[in-house]
Each structure stands twice: as C-alpha cells, then as structure tokens.
Amino acid sequence: KRTSIAERFDAAFADLPVQLPAHAPEGSTHAWHIYNLRLDAAAPVGRDRFIELMAAAGVGTSVHFIPLHLQPYWRDTYSHTPEEFPAATAQFARSVSLPIFSAMTDDEVQHVITAVRGILG
C-alpha cells in the first residue's frame, strides 16, 4: 500500500521544485516508511514555511533527518556549529517528510497531494 502511495506522490510532484526520494535499486524493494522531499532553491517557500502551510491545510509533516552535528550531544560535547558542515546543514534545511502509512485512504493521499501542489505548484 505504501508503495502505491509513493507512486502517486512521485507522479503528482514530478513537475514541482523538489527532489523526490530515492527508490530502491532494481531487484530490491523499498519499505516507504518515510516519504522525504527536498525542496529546491527554486521552491516558492522554504522548508519551515512549507511545514507551517501544510499544517494550516490539515497535513502533518515531520523532519526526520537531522544531522549529527545539530543533535544536542554532538553539538554540545564537541562545540559543533552548522558552518562546520555546510552541505549537511543545507540538505537538512530543505528536507521534509510527508505522511505515508498503509491505512491512508485515497482521500487522505489526495489531500496531501492537493496541499503540496497548492503550496509548491
């Protein structure tokens, strides 16, 4: 079911200013436990504003991939700063996970698609 949802998302978002999630290599399967988008620099809003607008549209999102240097232990123990890891920091600032779960109804999937396209399209 999650594969089917991911396929719908891929088709719906292919023309938007985003990088779609990676797919499993040929001969393998993907669990699709997370559907992570990366907003391009050309996106009309940044990641944090995107999250706010999705919430206003009734769609919860999440940020799953937080770089180690921003995690409290590593940041505080080793005095890491975002400037030390510019590539990881930049990717983090563009990354957002959309809801994807096997119990999603077709209407819920379409609601996510409509919200994303309304903000980024």
Secondary structure, 3 states (H helix, E strand, C coil): CHHHHHHHHHHHHCCCCEECCCCCCCCCCCCCCCEEEEECCCCCCCHHHHHHHHHHCCCCCECCCCCHHHCHHHHHHHCCCHHHCHHHHHHHHHEEEECCCCCCCHHHHHHHHHHHHHHHC
